[in-house]
Amino acid sequence: MPAVDVTGEFETIRKLLAPLAHPEWGRGLLDDVAVLPTRPGYDLVLTKDAIVEGVHFLAEDPLDTVAQKLLRVNLSDLAAKGAEPFGYMLACHWSERCGWPEREAFARGLAIDQKAFGIALIGGDTVVTPGPASFSVTMMGWAPKGRTVGRSGARSGQLVFVTGQIGDGWLGLQAAQGRLSLAPERVAALAEHYRRPMPRLIFAPVIREMARASVDVSDGLIADLGHIADVSGVGIELDLEPTPLSAAGQAWFDTRVDEQAALERLATGGDDYEIAFTAEAGDEETLRREAERRHLRLTVVGRVVAGRGVTVRFGGVTLSVPKGGWTHGHSPVDGATES
């Protein structure tokens, strides 16, 4: 049953979404189209991600955090390309649980992150569905012409870096589902990361200037590095031992008997929204300095070699990791538990 009766989609647009629209490009959400001006010397960079209840967020998750996660997973893609975001198109597929208070919460979450990340709503669509709620965004940004960082620039001899920490996305899901036995503040920190990951936009200018190939870590570190290896036609040797962990992630890791299995789990869990990239070995010192200036952790986790695919090592031994991350054929919400 609906939480509260909703008068109609036009009311939702007029009262909740129109106030979020760009004053010029979005045309007040009163037209069938948005109109974007060109920016001389820049490329328009676009990405699109969708999130579905029961797959990418939990049925009990508050809709303000769902809205924020929706924006942030898309912003993470632009960060990994070295682009500067400015606006987005939104599609809302409201389920029966999305009454007026829930829609207000969703709009409130959008407004918070629009202000935080300097973006505006430009247009979109809203519908009602008998199925689970789902939402999608087409995020738009600018990058200097010809400077968008792709997946094809990895070359043998380069180092593989990752920002931040790995594993908090998967651990955060366990935390949000009440499956972790850690101190309450650790559980809360991990659940917060799952619901509201932080896109590394602060590092986007550095990626644009110094990365040779780059991807955001959404499917899992191993899987996403595999995308770079495949497109670049190279091999990547990934060392699990230096995998960077948060304080909460380290607390969980310290309870594990099998360190190798634990690191494999964290490196394949996904939903981390860090940036994994390759860069020239000679640029390591500069990259570390730029990360330190931004109070951002940066870790070398491997290197690019001749060959194909990702080779995973632990303790000097090559491992067989049959699944590098989650794919779109199954639900991470229903995935393996921490035990």
N, C-alpha and C positions, 0 to 999 in steps of 0.2 A: 504494500500500500504506500502511496505517496506520503512523505513526511508532512507536507503542507500543500494544499491545492495551489497550483500555479496558473495564473490567468492566461498566459500565452507567451509564445516565444518573442513577439514584438515587445511585450512588457519587459522581458528579461533584457533584451537588447537596449531598449530605451533607458531603463532605470539603472542597470548594472554595468553594461558593457560600453555604451556610448561615452560615459564619462572617462573611460580609459583610452579612447581613440585619439590618435594624432590629430591636432586641430585642423590641419590642412590636408594631409595625404589621405586620412581616413574618411573625409567628407562627412563627419558626424555619424558614420554608419547609417546614412540615409540613402545611399546609392547602391547599385549592384556591383560597383567596382571601387578600387582604390587607385590613386594616380601617384606614381613616384617620380620625382625629378631625377635626372641623371646627375652624376658627379664626375666631372672631367678628371681623367687620370686614375680612376678607380674602377675595379670590377665589382659587380653585385654578386655577393656570395650567399647562396641559399641552402638551407637544410630543412628536413622535415622528419619529425619523430612523433609517434603516437604512443599513448599509454592507455592500458585497458585494466579495468578493475578485475582483481583476481589473477592478473598476470604481472603487471608492473606496480600496482599498489593494492593495498588490502581493502576489503570492503568496509572495514571500520575506520580507515584513515580519514581524518578531517579534510574537508574539501579545500580549505585554504592551503594546507600543505600539499595536496594533490596538484593544485594550480601552480604552486611554486616549483614542485618537482618537474612538472610539464615544461615550464620555461627553462629551467636549469639544465635539463638533459639536452635541450636544443642549443642553449648557449654554449654548452661544453663542446659540441661539434664545431662551432665557430671558433672557439678558443684554440682548438687543435689545428685549425687552418690558418691561424694568425689574423683572423678577421675581427673587425669592430662592429658589434651589433647595433642596430638602430630601431628595428620594428619587427612585427610578426602578424601573421594571419592565424586565426583561431577557429577550430571546429569543435563544438561541444555536442556530445551525444548523451543527453541526460537520461538516467534510468529513473525508475519509480522512487528511489530513495532521495532523489535530488529535488526536494521541495524548495520553497522560497528561501528559508534560512540557509540551506545548504548552498544554494546558488549565490546568495549574498556572501557567504564565506569564501566561495571560489573566487568571486570578483575581488574580494578583499585581499586574497593571496596574490592575485595578479597585480593589484595596485602596489603592494609592498615591494614586489620584485621589479616592477617597472621603474619605480623610483631608485631602487638599489643598483640597477644595471643600466639605467639610462635608455630604456626602450619604450615603445608605445605600440598600442594595438592599432592595426591599420584596416582590418576587415575580417570577414569570416562567415560562419554559418552556425546555427544552433538547431538541433532536432531532438525529438524525444524517441527513445528506443525501449522496447520491452526487455531487451537484454541487459547485460552489465553496462555500467557507465564507461565511456571512453572519450578521450580528448586527443586532439592533435594540433600541432603548431607547425607552421612554416616560418622559420626564423630567418631574418635577412640581415646582412651586414656588408660592410665595405672593406676591401683590401686594395692596396696600391696595385695598379694594373700589372698583371703577370706575376704577382708575388704570393698568391695563395699557395700554401704548402699542401702538397698532395701526399699520396702513399707511394709514389713511384721513384723517389729520389735516393733510396738507401743504396749504398755501395760498400763493397768489401773494405774493411779497415775502419769504418765508422763505429762509434760507440752508441749503445742503446741506453737512453735515459728514461726515467719516469719521475713525474712530479709527485709531491705529497706522499700518501701512503696507500698501500694495496690491501684489500680484504675487508675494509669497513662496510662496503656495500652488502656483501653476502652476510657478514656478521650482523649488520644492521637489520637485515630481514629476520634473522634468527631472534634478535633482540625484540623486534616489533611483534613477533609471534610468541614471545614468552618462552623461548627455547634455550636461553643462555643462563648459566649459573655463574654470574659475576656480580661484583658490587653494584648497587643500584645506579651510581653515577656513571659507571662504565656502560651499563645497559642503556641508560638514557642517551649517552653520547652516540652510541652506535645506532640506536633507533632514529635519532635526529639526522644522522648522515644518510640513512636509507630514505627517509622522507624528504629531506631537503639537502641534497648534495651541493657542494660548492664548486661551480665551474671555474676553471683556472684562467679567467679572462685577464687577470693581472699579468700573466706570463705570455699572453698572445703576441705582444710586440717582439719579444725575444724569439718566440717560435718563428715568426715571420722573417726575422733577420738571420737566424742561425740554424734552424732545423732543416734537414734535408728531406726527411719523410716524417709524417706525424699522424697520429690517430688518437681519439679519445678512448679511454678504457671503459667500455660499456658492457661488452660481451664477456670480458675476462682478459687479463693481461696476456696470457699465452695465445688466446684466440685472436686478439687484436693485433699483436705483433705478427701473427700469421698472415693477417691481411696485408701488412707492409711487405713481408717477405714474398708473398705471392705476386703482388702488383709490381714490386721492384725486381723480381726474378733473382733473389738472393737467398742466402741462408742467414738465420739469426741464432746465435748461441745465447741462451738465457740461463743465467745462474740464479737459482732460487735462494741461495744463502743470504745475499744482501737485500732481499725483498723488504722494503721499508714498511714498518708497522706503526700504527698509532699507539698511544698509551693503552687504550682499551683493547686494541688488537694484540698487543704484546701480552697483556694480562691473560687473554684467552690462550695465546700460543704457549705461555708458560705452564698451562695445565695439560698440555698435550704430551703424550708419551712418544708418539711417532712424529718427529719434527718434519721429516720429509713429506709425509702424508698431509700434515697440517698446512705446510707452505703450498703444496699442490692445490689444496682446497681453496686457499685464499687467492692464489694466482689464476684460478679458473672460475671464481664465483661471479665476477662482473658487478655492475652497478657502482663502480668506484668513481667514474667521471674524473679521473686524472688524465694527464697527457703523457703518452708514450711516444718517444721520437728518437730519431737518429741524428747524429751530428758528427762533425769531424773531430777526431781525437785531440787535435791541437786547440780546439775551442773549449775544452772541458773547464779550464780555469776561469775563462770569461763567463761561461754559463753558470758556474757555481757562484761567481760574484754577483751576477744578475739575479739569481734566485735568492741569495742572501739579502740583497737590497730589498727584495719584496717579502722577506720573512717566509720564504717558501722552501720546503725541503726538496732536494734534488738528488737522485741516486742513480749511479751507473749500475745497470742490471745485466748488461750483456754487450755483445759486439756483433757486427755484421761480417759475415764470411761468405766465401764462394759456396754455392750449393743451392738448395731449395728448402723452404719450410723452417720451422722452429725446432731446434734441438734444446732440450731442457736438461740441465745438470744440477746435481746436488752432491756436495762432498767430492767433487771430481769425477763422479759417476754419471753416465748418460742414462736418463730415465725414459721409460715408456709411459707417456701420458695420453691415453686414448681420446680424451675429450678436453680440448683447450679452453672451453667456455660454454656458455649456454647459447643455444640457437633459437630461432623464432618458431621452431616446431614444438616447443614445450614451454611450460610456465615456470619461471624461476620462483614464484610464490609457492609452488607445490614441489620445489626441488628438495635436494638432500638436506637433512638437518645437521646440526653441528656435532652431534654424537657420532 
